[in-house]
């Protein structure tokens, strides 16, 4: 009986030896997931009014709140540029708004290093509302003529779907840290 126990312990720990998360996967999953989330609203459906939440921005917020040091503060610039290419917003609007959101999140991280879910959801709600209203302002300045009343469903849906996006990001975070066999040793 003891030899079976020893054998079971050896097999269990043998699966963990010489394994580590892949640096490529660990670094690329946040960036790729935000880029995929930016493209996602164009895949779902086309509507005459903005009903689909800005999934790219929600994913950026979720990654930044889940792992504050993972994305640098300047990440809002290239990710915002990518979002501008696919969202139809005037070029530069998401670059500016995402960069400001990253700076605000960095300042909140410095001020409140220990946060709870309610505070993070309140911060995300404020940033989502400001982002959607400011994006409307940028679109109207670029030649659009939408009224702010059209944004109510999008804002409500974005705020309500944010915890689900946070759960998806948490699952992606677990995926990016899966240990793989290290063949270099």
Helices and strands as residue ranges (DSSP letters): H 2-14, E 19-21, H 23-44, H 55-66, H 75-87, H 93-111, H 117-141, G 148-151, H 152-176, E 179-181
